[in-house]
Amino acid sequence: MTFPALQQYLSRLHAAPRADSTLWLDEQGRAHGRYFNSTLTSAFQPIRTPESGEIVGVQGFMRSYSKSDAGLSLWKLLDTGATDEQSIELDRLCRLLHAVNFYRQPEMVDYDLYLSVHARLLAAVDSNHGMSFRRVLDVLGLPHKKIVLQLPLIQPDQAWLLNYVADNYRRNGFRLAVNAANARQGLELLDQVHPDVIKVDVREITDEEATLQLLRVAADQHVKLVFKRVESTAIYDRLRTLGTQARQTILAQGYLWDQPKASFAQEASASELETIATAGFAS
């Protein structure tokens, strides 16, 4: 699938940065952006069904530019000295970069694209922030229905703010993912926000009963449950056991299988994933 409006936009971008450039392309056609005199670009990490190796989505991460895809995450460094307005500008630049770098690759377009919403934006943006991103996608002819906006972890007293932002994005046609601190909060967010996806840090799974309940309730409500930061075979084996007990398919994301990188041209098979896991954690 190609996107003519996106291709026309890419053809107008400069092949090298200039003093007045906000976005430009490198020799491989990868888009880069400038913020606070830093060069930024996109890296993507798959969300997989580990048993089959199938990629069901990818999450975009902002990175400093590196030929080896090993750039640094600069959010904390850049955001420390930024005003609310500058943080909004950075967030919008990141989403544009991710959308461009994702949809310029035909082999990626069947996956869902997960884009994070920075925590400072929950309070800083106005009531039309969802519409702004929707307009950018419409101008570039890109399918907003394939994009999942990932809302940050919140404190209990911020539930009203999360609902406010979620409602705005939902009215503009986006699907929503929410981050949960643990399985108990995941159950609460199912009732409070009614998201399309819940993401739980697998390192915070200390209550197996609540995790099993979350797996079952999420499945009953047709909500995807993604366990993130899976970084060892021991953690994955524990997840697989929970999935078997709950009789639900596990979705997972983490360094056990994938380092964030610019492109995932081919889906790895289950045997290839096993090889990756074994090689990465044998030493």
Backbone bond lengths (Angstrom), bond angles and torsions (degrees), N, CA, C in turn:
res aa  C-N    CA-C-N  psi(-1)  N-CA   C-N-CA  omega(-1)  CA-C   N-CA-C  phi
1 M - - - 1.459 - - 1.521 109.30 -
2 T 1.313 116.59 131.24 1.457 121.11 176.75 1.514 109.81 -116.26
3 F 1.317 116.25 161.26 1.451 122.13 -177.41 1.530 107.60 -126.94
4 P 1.336 117.31 98.56 1.475 120.86 -174.03 1.521 113.87 -54.79
5 A 1.349 117.65 -43.12 1.462 119.30 -178.67 1.527 110.77 -64.55
6 L 1.322 116.93 -38.41 1.465 120.11 176.71 1.516 110.43 -65.03
7 Q 1.341 117.34 -42.71 1.456 120.16 179.85 1.532 111.40 -62.25
8 Q 1.323 117.13 -38.50 1.460 120.46 177.74 1.526 110.62 -65.59
9 Y 1.338 115.86 -40.14 1.472 120.00 178.18 1.527 110.24 -63.46
10 L 1.339 117.14 -44.63 1.455 120.83 -179.92 1.525 111.38 -63.17
11 S 1.338 116.34 -36.43 1.466 119.55 -179.02 1.526 112.08 -66.20
12 R 1.329 116.74 -20.96 1.465 120.35 -179.59 1.533 112.91 -90.24
13 L 1.343 116.38 -12.81 1.459 118.86 179.87 1.525 110.19 -75.21
14 H 1.321 116.34 147.40 1.454 121.16 -179.93 1.531 110.28 -72.99
15 A 1.303 115.44 150.59 1.457 120.97 -179.87 1.525 111.92 -83.24
16 A 1.307 117.58 -0.83 1.468 121.57 177.71 1.529 107.93 -152.88
17 P 1.325 117.69 152.13 1.467 119.99 -178.92 1.521 111.71 -66.72
18 R 1.325 116.06 142.66 1.459 122.18 172.20 1.530 107.90 -122.10
19 A 1.289 115.89 169.73 1.471 120.09 -176.90 1.518 111.56 -59.18
20 D 1.347 116.92 -32.98 1.458 120.33 -177.99 1.524 113.05 -100.23
21 S 1.342 117.22 12.36 1.467 120.57 -176.69 1.524 110.97 -82.02
22 T 1.321 115.84 132.30 1.456 120.76 168.13 1.519 110.34 -95.83
23 L 1.332 116.40 -39.38 1.460 122.90 176.38 1.518 109.38 -130.32
24 W 1.333 116.44 147.33 1.455 122.10 173.55 1.525 108.46 -154.74
25 L 1.334 116.50 169.92 1.451 122.75 -178.53 1.517 110.47 -111.64
26 D 1.350 116.88 147.31 1.458 119.43 172.54 1.524 109.38 -93.15
27 E 1.326 116.90 -173.28 1.453 120.92 -175.34 1.525 112.82 -65.11
28 Q 1.318 117.13 -24.13 1.465 121.32 178.13 1.525 112.85 -89.34
29 G 1.318 117.40 0.54 1.458 121.10 -179.51 1.508 114.07 85.46
30 R 1.333 117.59 9.08 1.451 122.31 179.98 1.523 109.83 -81.36
31 A 1.324 116.91 133.52 1.468 120.92 -177.65 1.526 110.76 -82.86
32 H 1.329 114.95 140.79 1.459 123.16 176.09 1.521 108.74 -127.25
33 G 1.315 115.71 154.94 1.456 120.39 178.27 1.511 110.95 -132.67
34 R 1.331 115.77 163.55 1.452 121.40 -179.35 1.528 109.43 -115.27
35 Y 1.334 115.13 134.40 1.468 120.52 174.66 1.520 107.71 -150.31
36 F 1.331 117.22 125.96 1.468 121.63 -178.04 1.531 111.59 49.75
37 N 1.324 117.27 42.71 1.474 123.28 -179.86 1.522 113.17 62.17
38 S 1.321 117.19 20.13 1.460 122.03 174.90 1.524 109.24 -108.66
39 T 1.319 116.35 143.32 1.464 121.51 176.77 1.516 109.03 -94.66
40 L 1.319 116.07 122.36 1.455 122.88 -174.92 1.523 110.27 -116.67
41 T 1.312 115.55 152.51 1.455 120.16 173.70 1.521 109.30 -155.88
42 S 1.331 116.27 -174.90 1.469 121.93 -172.44 1.519 112.11 -105.08
43 A 1.309 114.94 143.82 1.461 122.40 165.69 1.523 106.65 -130.81
44 F 1.326 116.50 149.31 1.462 120.98 -174.80 1.527 110.08 -126.75
45 Q 1.323 115.15 138.96 1.465 120.64 176.36 1.518 109.18 -122.46
46 P 1.330 117.77 126.95 1.468 120.26 -177.00 1.528 113.42 -69.55
47 I 1.314 114.06 153.51 1.456 123.98 164.98 1.512 105.31 -108.22
48 R 1.311 116.98 124.25 1.463 121.22 -169.98 1.524 113.25 -121.39
49 T 1.316 114.08 157.81 1.462 122.21 160.60 1.520 104.83 -93.05
50 P 1.331 119.35 97.17 1.463 121.01 -167.25 1.524 114.81 -59.46
51 E 1.318 117.81 -33.09 1.457 119.34 -177.22 1.522 112.14 -61.60
52 S 1.334 116.90 -37.48 1.466 121.20 -178.72 1.526 112.51 -101.47
53 G 1.327 116.55 -17.62 1.454 119.93 -175.48 1.516 113.54 84.22
54 E 1.340 117.66 -0.86 1.459 121.07 -176.31 1.525 111.23 -66.03
55 I 1.332 116.04 135.09 1.456 121.77 172.45 1.525 108.20 -88.14
56 V 1.324 116.57 125.68 1.468 120.37 179.86 1.528 111.41 -109.13
57 G 1.326 116.84 -13.97 1.451 120.83 179.15 1.514 109.49 -171.44
58 V 1.334 117.02 167.76 1.456 121.31 173.60 1.520 108.50 -136.27
59 Q 1.321 116.10 146.09 1.456 120.98 176.69 1.520 109.62 -104.40
60 G 1.329 116.63 134.30 1.450 121.42 177.61 1.517 111.36 -86.39
61 F 1.325 116.39 135.14 1.459 122.76 176.18 1.526 108.63 -123.93
62 M 1.333 116.74 138.65 1.446 121.07 173.78 1.520 109.35 -80.98
63 R 1.342 115.72 133.79 1.448 121.05 179.70 1.525 109.75 -137.27
64 S 1.321 115.85 152.08 1.458 119.22 166.95 1.521 107.64 -68.07
65 Y 1.322 115.61 152.35 1.458 118.93 -175.10 1.524 111.61 -66.94
66 S 1.346 115.88 135.63 1.457 122.72 176.10 1.516 107.91 -152.87
67 K 1.330 117.55 133.02 1.466 120.69 179.28 1.521 111.91 -63.50
68 S 1.327 116.91 -23.70 1.465 120.92 -177.42 1.518 113.20 -96.42
69 D 1.347 118.32 9.39 1.466 122.39 -176.73 1.525 112.51 64.40
70 A 1.323 117.22 17.96 1.469 120.66 -177.73 1.521 111.42 -106.81
71 G 1.326 116.50 30.78 1.452 120.07 179.63 1.512 112.57 -66.49
72 L 1.323 116.01 164.36 1.463 122.29 -177.30 1.519 111.20 -88.66
73 S 1.327 115.67 149.80 1.457 120.96 171.00 1.526 107.92 -79.54
74 L 1.331 115.99 120.42 1.457 119.86 -171.91 1.522 114.33 -105.66
75 W 1.332 118.48 6.33 1.469 119.53 -175.55 1.525 111.42 -56.89
76 K 1.318 117.53 -49.86 1.472 119.68 -175.55 1.516 111.17 -65.58
77 L 1.330 116.12 -40.99 1.455 119.68 -178.70 1.519 111.06 -65.70
78 L 1.349 117.53 -48.13 1.451 120.95 -175.95 1.525 111.96 -74.84
79 D 1.335 115.65 -34.14 1.455 118.67 -174.28 1.524 112.43 -74.71
80 T 1.329 117.04 -21.41 1.465 120.14 -178.07 1.520 111.91 -59.38
81 G 1.331 116.27 -41.99 1.452 119.53 -177.19 1.509 114.06 -99.00
82 A 1.333 117.89 11.44 1.460 121.04 -174.69 1.522 110.99 -97.97
83 T 1.329 115.63 145.15 1.462 121.36 171.39 1.526 108.74 -77.60
84 D 1.339 115.62 172.22 1.463 118.73 176.56 1.529 110.93 -58.04
85 E 1.318 116.54 -42.60 1.464 120.27 -179.51 1.520 111.06 -63.20
86 Q 1.326 117.46 -39.95 1.460 120.47 178.84 1.522 111.48 -69.45
87 S 1.336 116.88 -34.36 1.460 120.05 176.60 1.520 111.08 -65.56
88 I 1.330 116.78 -39.68 1.463 120.40 176.44 1.527 109.82 -62.71
89 E 1.337 115.99 -42.85 1.464 120.37 178.59 1.523 110.99 -61.06
90 L 1.333 116.76 -43.26 1.459 120.90 179.25 1.525 111.05 -64.28
91 D 1.327 116.56 -43.39 1.460 120.50 179.95 1.532 110.75 -60.87
92 R 1.311 116.95 -43.44 1.465 120.44 -179.42 1.519 111.46 -67.82
93 L 1.344 116.66 -37.76 1.457 120.20 176.48 1.524 110.41 -62.29
94 C 1.331 116.75 -43.33 1.465 120.41 -179.98 1.528 111.04 -62.22
95 R 1.330 116.76 -44.23 1.464 118.94 -179.52 1.521 111.80 -64.70
96 L 1.338 116.91 -39.31 1.462 119.93 177.16 1.523 110.48 -64.15
97 L 1.335 117.33 -46.39 1.462 120.64 178.42 1.517 111.28 -57.97
98 H 1.328 116.55 -46.74 1.462 119.83 -178.38 1.529 111.10 -63.02
99 A 1.328 116.87 -43.94 1.468 119.72 -179.30 1.525 110.62 -62.53
100 V 1.331 116.89 -44.69 1.463 120.69 -179.98 1.525 110.85 -64.38
101 N 1.327 117.15 -47.89 1.463 120.31 -177.03 1.524 112.68 -69.42
102 F 1.309 116.62 -27.19 1.466 120.68 177.54 1.524 111.13 -76.31
103 Y 1.324 117.04 -53.58 1.463 120.50 -171.92 1.524 113.73 -79.17
104 R 1.326 118.18 -9.46 1.467 118.85 174.31 1.534 110.73 -75.59
105 Q 1.331 117.27 -10.80 1.455 122.51 -177.95 1.530 109.89 -105.70
106 P 1.325 118.56 104.01 1.477 120.77 -175.69 1.518 113.53 -56.30
107 E 1.343 116.87 -31.20 1.464 119.68 -177.07 1.524 112.27 -72.33
108 M 1.324 118.53 -9.61 1.465 121.59 -176.72 1.521 113.63 -99.69
109 V 1.331 118.16 -14.70 1.462 119.71 -162.53 1.528 114.03 -73.52
110 D 1.321 118.82 -12.51 1.459 119.45 178.13 1.528 112.41 -81.91
111 Y 1.332 116.76 -11.40 1.460 120.74 -179.70 1.527 110.45 -87.27
112 D 1.334 116.07 156.19 1.458 120.32 168.90 1.530 108.46 -75.73
113 L 1.326 115.68 143.28 1.458 121.45 178.25 1.526 108.78 -108.35
114 Y 1.336 116.01 117.70 1.469 122.22 179.72 1.523 108.56 -95.72
115 L 1.334 115.65 123.57 1.460 121.63 179.49 1.522 109.14 -121.96
116 S 1.320 116.66 127.49 1.461 121.11 -177.35 1.526 111.23 -79.15
117 V 1.320 115.31 144.59 1.457 123.16 171.50 1.523 106.72 -104.76
118 H 1.325 116.79 121.71 1.456 120.49 -175.94 1.517 110.79 -66.86
119 A 1.344 116.01 146.78 1.466 121.48 -174.98 1.527 112.71 -59.18
120 R 1.328 117.89 -35.65 1.463 119.79 -177.85 1.526 111.99 -66.65
121 L 1.334 116.28 -21.86 1.458 118.42 -178.19 1.522 112.39 -73.48
122 L 1.312 117.57 -21.48 1.465 119.21 -178.09 1.522 110.93 -58.49
123 A 1.319 116.02 -38.60 1.470 119.62 -178.43 1.520 112.57 -98.67
124 A 1.349 117.33 -20.93 1.465 119.56 -170.44 1.517 113.73 -89.29
125 V 1.336 118.30 -29.30 1.458 119.78 -172.45 1.526 111.07 -80.33
126 D 1.343 114.80 159.15 1.459 119.09 177.46 1.519 110.01 -89.46
127 S 1.314 116.60 -172.35 1.456 120.68 -171.86 1.523 113.91 -74.91
128 N 1.341 117.98 -6.98 1.455 120.69 -176.13 1.527 113.19 -111.44
129 H 1.332 116.78 19.23 1.464 118.50 -175.72 1.527 112.38 -63.49
130 G 1.324 117.98 -34.95 1.464 119.84 177.87 1.515 112.17 -65.83
131 M 1.319 115.61 -37.62 1.458 120.54 179.46 1.528 111.45 -65.11
132 S 1.324 117.86 -35.65 1.465 121.12 -178.67 1.524 110.84 -60.81
133 F 1.318 117.38 -47.06 1.458 120.28 179.95 1.523 110.80 -69.36
134 R 1.314 117.31 -37.73 1.463 120.62 177.88 1.533 110.60 -59.68
135 R 1.325 117.43 -40.81 1.467 121.04 179.86 1.521 111.22 -63.96
136 V 1.339 117.22 -40.29 1.462 120.66 177.91 1.528 109.87 -60.55
137 L 1.314 116.69 -46.02 1.463 120.58 179.85 1.518 111.42 -64.09
138 D 1.337 116.99 -39.47 1.462 120.42 179.57 1.528 110.97 -64.35
139 V 1.332 116.79 -41.53 1.464 120.54 179.23 1.529 110.39 -62.29
140 L 1.323 117.50 -38.50 1.460 121.83 -179.20 1.532 112.36 -85.79
141 G 1.341 116.94 -2.61 1.456 120.59 179.18 1.510 113.83 67.84
142 L 1.334 117.18 34.75 1.467 121.66 -176.24 1.523 110.66 -104.22
143 P 1.341 117.53 146.33 1.472 121.96 -173.35 1.523 113.09 -80.75
144 H 1.328 116.82 104.10 1.460 120.21 -178.55 1.521 112.44 -64.92
145 K 1.331 117.72 -22.72 1.463 120.29 -177.41 1.531 112.44 -70.39
146 K 1.323 117.20 -14.82 1.465 120.10 177.19 1.529 111.72 -91.21
147 I 1.332 117.21 -1.68 1.458 120.73 -176.52 1.529 109.98 -101.78
148 V 1.330 115.80 131.02 1.460 122.94 177.36 1.520 107.49 -111.35
149 L 1.322 117.24 115.63 1.456 121.28 178.48 1.528 109.11 -85.85
150 Q 1.312 114.95 123.35 1.462 122.19 -172.04 1.523 110.07 -100.22
151 L 1.327 115.97 111.51 1.465 121.42 -176.75 1.524 110.32 -85.08
152 P 1.336 117.02 147.91 1.466 120.78 -172.89 1.518 112.99 -75.41
153 L 1.321 113.75 166.66 1.456 121.39 173.59 1.529 109.19 -64.20
154 I 1.328 116.51 137.18 1.466 120.45 -177.33 1.517 110.57 -125.53
155 Q 1.331 114.73 164.24 1.454 121.65 170.79 1.528 109.02 -85.71
156 P 1.331 118.42 155.49 1.475 120.69 -177.36 1.518 113.95 -53.50
157 D 1.345 118.50 -36.48 1.462 119.97 -177.50 1.534 113.01 -77.98
158 Q 1.348 117.15 0.34 1.456 121.26 177.53 1.529 112.74 -100.22
159 A 1.319 117.41 9.56 1.465 120.69 -175.41 1.525 111.72 -58.20
160 W 1.345 117.44 -38.62 1.465 120.29 -179.27 1.528 110.87 -63.06
161 L 1.355 116.26 -36.87 1.457 120.78 -179.35 1.522 110.68 -69.35
162 L 1.319 115.79 -41.26 1.464 120.13 177.84 1.517 110.20 -61.95
163 N 1.326 117.67 -42.09 1.458 121.05 178.54 1.519 111.97 -64.57
164 Y 1.331 116.61 -37.86 1.467 121.70 179.33 1.528 110.45 -61.89
165 V 1.327 115.65 -48.95 1.461 120.28 -179.22 1.529 110.32 -67.95
166 A 1.326 117.01 -41.99 1.461 120.61 -179.73 1.523 110.95 -60.83
167 D 1.328 116.75 -41.94 1.463 120.25 -179.96 1.528 111.32 -63.00
168 N 1.329 115.99 -38.87 1.462 119.88 179.66 1.521 111.02 -64.44
169 Y 1.310 117.04 -47.62 1.462 120.30 179.58 1.530 111.07 -64.81
170 R 1.319 116.08 -39.72 1.461 119.50 -179.16 1.522 111.42 -64.22
171 R 1.343 117.09 -40.31 1.459 120.81 178.71 1.525 112.30 -65.13
172 N 1.331 116.67 -21.67 1.458 120.86 177.15 1.531 112.61 -95.60
173 G 1.318 116.42 11.89 1.453 121.19 169.82 1.510 116.76 89.45
174 F 1.331 117.91 11.22 1.454 120.17 -179.83 1.523 110.90 -91.70
175 R 1.326 115.52 149.65 1.461 120.24 167.53 1.521 109.02 -85.92
176 L 1.330 116.09 158.71 1.461 120.89 -171.64 1.518 111.84 -127.23
177 A 1.331 114.66 138.64 1.456 121.96 168.51 1.522 107.96 -117.84
178 V 1.323 116.59 145.60 1.458 120.83 175.56 1.518 108.88 -124.80
179 N 1.332 115.12 145.90 1.458 120.86 175.84 1.519 109.22 -92.69
180 A 1.317 115.96 134.80 1.464 121.52 178.41 1.523 109.24 -116.12
181 A 1.317 115.69 139.63 1.458 120.37 179.70 1.526 111.54 -67.70
182 N 1.312 115.86 -30.74 1.461 121.06 -179.44 1.532 108.08 -162.69
183 A 1.318 116.61 -179.87 1.465 120.49 -176.05 1.523 111.82 -64.55
184 R 1.326 118.42 -37.33 1.467 120.88 -179.94 1.524 110.73 -61.88
185 Q 1.335 116.38 -44.82 1.455 118.31 178.01 1.532 110.54 -67.04
186 G 1.317 116.52 -33.20 1.458 119.46 176.17 1.517 112.01 -58.70
187 L 1.335 117.28 -42.05 1.461 121.46 177.39 1.526 111.15 -63.76
188 E 1.344 116.07 -39.38 1.474 119.46 178.63 1.526 111.08 -65.81
189 L 1.335 117.03 -41.23 1.458 120.78 -178.83 1.525 112.21 -67.76
190 L 1.315 117.01 -29.41 1.465 119.68 175.31 1.519 110.54 -57.85
191 D 1.330 116.52 -41.35 1.466 120.98 -179.20 1.520 112.15 -80.60
192 Q 1.334 117.22 -34.59 1.468 120.58 -173.87 1.524 112.88 -79.54
193 V 1.328 116.76 -43.58 1.466 121.63 -169.61 1.518 112.85 -109.59
194 H 1.336 117.69 -25.70 1.467 122.75 -176.19 1.524 110.91 54.19
195 P 1.342 117.35 57.69 1.467 120.58 -176.57 1.524 111.46 -76.79
196 D 1.323 115.14 171.24 1.463 121.25 173.49 1.527 110.71 -88.14
197 V 1.332 115.96 -26.49 1.466 122.10 -177.64 1.525 108.50 -142.09
198 I 1.328 116.64 141.27 1.460 122.55 169.85 1.526 107.57 -119.44
199 K 1.337 116.02 132.71 1.456 120.98 177.62 1.525 108.58 -114.25
200 V 1.320 115.97 131.22 1.466 122.35 -178.65 1.522 108.90 -124.79
201 D 1.314 116.38 131.75 1.457 121.82 175.28 1.525 108.15 -68.57
202 V 1.326 116.29 117.56 1.464 120.12 -174.25 1.529 111.48 -64.05
203 R 1.340 117.12 -21.31 1.465 119.52 179.43 1.519 111.89 -72.13
204 E 1.337 116.53 -14.31 1.472 120.42 -178.74 1.526 112.50 -99.44
205 I 1.321 117.10 12.26 1.467 119.82 179.08 1.525 108.55 -82.40
206 T 1.318 115.18 96.08 1.463 121.12 178.42 1.524 111.51 -115.69
207 D 1.317 116.50 -15.08 1.466 122.01 -177.84 1.526 108.20 -115.24
208 E 1.329 115.99 93.00 1.461 119.79 -174.83 1.522 111.98 -66.22
209 E 1.326 117.58 -34.00 1.469 120.34 178.90 1.529 110.37 -62.37
210 A 1.346 116.47 -45.07 1.461 120.26 178.86 1.523 110.81 -66.35
211 T 1.336 117.26 -35.99 1.462 120.77 179.60 1.521 110.73 -65.59
212 L 1.326 117.07 -42.90 1.460 120.96 176.96 1.523 110.85 -62.46
213 Q 1.334 116.19 -41.55 1.463 119.86 178.18 1.524 110.92 -63.67
214 L 1.338 116.50 -41.50 1.466 120.37 179.30 1.523 110.61 -63.00
215 L 1.317 117.28 -43.10 1.462 120.92 177.32 1.520 111.19 -57.15
216 R 1.313 116.91 -44.55 1.466 120.78 -176.50 1.520 112.10 -72.65
217 V 1.345 116.65 -45.40 1.464 120.15 -178.00 1.522 110.31 -65.98
218 A 1.335 117.13 -42.63 1.463 120.25 178.69 1.531 110.49 -59.84
219 A 1.324 117.15 -42.50 1.464 120.32 178.61 1.523 110.96 -64.06
220 D 1.327 117.23 -42.00 1.472 120.78 179.08 1.521 111.57 -61.23
221 Q 1.347 117.02 -33.14 1.462 121.64 -178.09 1.533 112.58 -95.52
222 H 1.339 116.24 7.29 1.471 122.41 179.18 1.526 111.60 58.78
223 V 1.326 115.57 38.97 1.458 122.90 176.18 1.527 108.10 -105.81
224 K 1.326 116.86 130.21 1.454 120.23 178.20 1.528 109.62 -74.46
225 L 1.318 115.84 140.41 1.457 121.93 177.39 1.521 108.12 -118.88
226 V 1.335 116.00 118.03 1.462 122.17 -177.47 1.523 108.95 -113.72
227 F 1.326 116.16 126.76 1.457 121.27 174.21 1.524 107.67 -96.24
228 K 1.340 116.06 120.09 1.460 120.95 -175.77 1.528 111.05 -104.42
229 R 1.332 114.88 166.84 1.464 124.31 179.95 1.528 111.72 60.31
230 V 1.318 115.50 43.89 1.462 120.07 173.45 1.527 106.91 -82.70
231 E 1.330 116.20 111.89 1.463 119.68 -170.00 1.520 113.88 -125.65
232 S 1.323 118.34 3.14 1.459 120.15 178.90 1.521 109.52 -148.48
233 T 1.321 115.17 154.93 1.461 119.60 178.21 1.530 111.09 -65.86
234 A 1.330 117.02 -30.76 1.469 119.55 179.12 1.531 110.43 -64.09
235 I 1.330 116.68 -42.41 1.467 119.98 178.43 1.521 110.29 -66.31
236 Y 1.328 116.51 -41.46 1.455 118.92 179.39 1.518 111.38 -64.89
237 D 1.338 118.54 -40.33 1.465 121.26 177.99 1.529 110.80 -60.36
238 R 1.330 116.09 -37.55 1.468 119.88 178.16 1.525 110.05 -66.21
239 L 1.336 116.68 -42.56 1.459 120.49 177.39 1.521 111.52 -60.76
240 R 1.309 115.67 -43.85 1.462 120.43 -178.22 1.533 110.50 -62.58
241 T 1.325 116.11 -37.60 1.467 119.89 177.24 1.530 110.83 -64.34
242 L 1.339 116.42 -43.55 1.467 120.34 178.49 1.528 110.75 -63.10
243 G 1.328 116.96 -40.91 1.454 120.13 178.15 1.516 112.33 -62.31
244 T 1.328 116.11 -40.62 1.466 120.46 177.88 1.521 110.79 -64.43
245 Q 1.346 116.76 -43.68 1.463 120.26 179.56 1.525 112.09 -63.33
246 A 1.344 116.28 -37.92 1.465 120.43 -179.13 1.519 112.37 -86.60
247 R 1.343 116.05 -8.38 1.468 122.44 -177.47 1.530 111.03 58.09
248 Q 1.333 114.64 44.43 1.459 121.00 179.86 1.526 109.88 -130.81
249 T 1.328 114.82 151.42 1.454 121.03 176.77 1.522 109.86 -76.83
250 I 1.331 115.55 133.86 1.454 121.42 179.58 1.526 109.67 -89.80
251 L 1.322 116.71 134.74 1.454 122.74 168.28 1.527 107.38 -111.47
252 A 1.329 116.43 136.30 1.461 119.20 -172.99 1.524 110.90 -144.63
253 Q 1.329 113.70 159.57 1.462 121.99 -177.35 1.515 107.58 -147.97
254 G 1.328 117.80 134.34 1.452 118.09 176.75 1.508 114.24 164.51
255 Y 1.337 114.79 175.20 1.454 121.71 -175.65 1.525 112.43 -70.87
256 L 1.316 118.55 -11.47 1.464 119.54 176.16 1.526 110.45 -57.34
257 W 1.328 116.34 -34.24 1.463 121.11 -179.48 1.517 113.49 -111.53
258 D 1.318 117.87 -38.64 1.461 119.76 -166.89 1.518 113.19 -140.53
259 Q 1.318 116.10 130.22 1.448 122.13 162.96 1.528 107.44 -86.00
260 P 1.329 119.68 142.38 1.467 119.75 175.05 1.524 110.44 -59.03
261 K 1.316 116.71 133.84 1.461 121.07 178.00 1.518 109.89 -150.44
262 A 1.324 115.66 174.25 1.466 120.53 -170.56 1.511 113.01 -69.50
263 S 1.342 118.16 -31.29 1.459 119.68 -173.04 1.515 110.38 -150.44
264 F 1.324 115.34 146.91 1.458 122.45 172.11 1.516 107.08 -125.96
265 A 1.334 114.94 83.12 1.462 120.01 -172.05 1.516 111.92 -69.56
266 Q 1.312 117.56 -30.00 1.453 120.51 -176.52 1.516 109.62 -128.33
267 E 1.322 115.64 142.19 1.460 120.06 173.42 1.523 108.75 -78.65
268 A 1.314 115.91 133.44 1.458 119.15 177.39 1.518 110.52 -77.76
269 S 1.303 116.16 144.56 1.461 120.52 176.48 1.518 109.40 -79.74
270 A 1.330 115.90 169.18 1.462 119.85 179.74 1.515 110.84 -60.70
271 S 1.354 117.82 -39.33 1.458 120.37 -179.83 1.523 110.90 -67.01
272 E 1.352 116.73 -37.49 1.465 120.33 177.64 1.521 110.91 -65.06
273 L 1.349 116.77 -40.29 1.459 120.21 177.90 1.520 110.87 -62.77
274 E 1.333 115.94 -38.64 1.460 119.96 178.78 1.518 109.72 -63.39
275 T 1.353 116.20 -40.57 1.460 120.99 178.80 1.517 110.52 -63.89
276 I 1.356 116.97 -43.70 1.463 121.53 178.07 1.527 110.38 -59.12
277 A 1.323 115.92 -46.77 1.464 120.09 -177.41 1.528 110.78 -63.80
278 T 1.348 116.07 -43.95 1.455 120.73 -178.03 1.528 111.04 -64.62
279 A 1.344 115.21 -44.58 1.453 119.72 -178.68 1.517 111.91 -65.62
280 G 1.339 115.60 -37.65 1.456 119.82 -175.36 1.507 113.56 -73.80
281 F 1.303 118.03 -23.37 1.469 119.30 -172.56 1.523 113.33 -127.63
282 A 1.353 115.69 16.46 1.468 118.57 178.99 1.522 111.59 -76.24
283 S 1.331 115.84 -30.42 1.460 118.97 -176.22 1.520 112.26 -86.73
